[in-house]
Amino acid sequence: DQEQKIFAWQLIFFATAVFYLIEVLAYWIFGTAIEQPWNNSNSYEEFNIGQVVPLSSDEKNDKTP
């Protein structure tokens, strides 16, 4: 019984290590450290978003149709 528990924990540990290595390899192959333009906090002014409309209103006298 004790050997089965040790084997189960070893299996969990090695499976987690394999998943971690797969993620690292995927980042090495497909990932990049170049900052994306949408991450620049000063660039939000460049985009024309238009009028911002709230999704809901807390006011009791809301006169929307």
C-alpha positions as CSV (number, residue, x, y, z in Angstrom):
1,D,0.0,0.0,0.0
2,Q,2.8,2.4,0.9
3,E,4.7,1.6,-2.3
4,Q,1.6,2.4,-4.4
5,K,1.3,5.8,-2.7
6,I,4.9,6.5,-3.4
7,F,4.5,5.4,-7.0
8,A,1.4,7.6,-7.4
9,W,3.2,10.7,-6.1
10,Q,6.2,10.0,-8.3
11,L,3.9,9.7,-11.3
12,I,2.2,13.0,-10.4
13,F,5.6,14.7,-10.0
14,F,7.0,13.4,-13.3
15,A,3.8,14.2,-15.2
16,T,4.0,17.8,-13.9
17,A,7.6,18.0,-14.9
18,V,6.8,16.8,-18.4
19,F,4.0,19.4,-18.7
20,Y,6.4,22.1,-17.5
21,L,9.0,21.1,-20.1
22,I,6.5,21.1,-22.9
23,E,5.4,24.7,-21.9
24,V,9.1,25.8,-21.8
25,L,9.8,24.3,-25.2
26,A,6.6,25.9,-26.7
27,Y,7.8,29.3,-25.4
28,W,11.3,28.8,-26.7
29,I,9.9,28.0,-30.2
30,F,6.9,30.3,-30.5
31,G,7.5,33.0,-27.8
32,T,9.1,36.4,-28.0
33,A,10.1,39.1,-25.6
34,I,9.3,42.0,-27.9
35,E,6.8,44.4,-26.3
36,Q,3.5,44.4,-28.2
37,P,2.0,47.8,-29.3
38,W,-1.2,47.2,-27.2
39,N,0.9,47.0,-24.1
40,N,2.2,50.6,-24.3
41,S,0.2,52.7,-21.9
42,N,0.7,55.9,-23.9
43,S,-0.6,54.4,-27.2
44,Y,-4.3,54.2,-26.1
45,E,-4.7,57.8,-27.4
46,E,-3.9,56.7,-30.9
47,F,-6.9,54.4,-31.2
48,N,-10.3,55.9,-32.0
49,I,-12.6,54.1,-29.7
50,G,-15.6,56.4,-30.1
51,Q,-18.2,57.0,-27.4
52,V,-18.0,54.8,-24.4
53,V,-21.5,53.7,-23.2
54,P,-21.9,52.1,-19.8
55,L,-23.3,48.5,-19.8
56,S,-25.6,49.3,-16.8
57,S,-26.6,52.3,-14.8
58,D,-27.2,52.5,-11.1
59,E,-29.3,55.7,-11.4
60,K,-33.0,55.3,-10.5
61,N,-34.1,58.0,-13.1
62,D,-32.5,56.4,-16.1
63,K,-34.3,57.7,-19.3
64,T,-32.9,55.3,-21.8
65,P,-35.5,53.7,-24.2
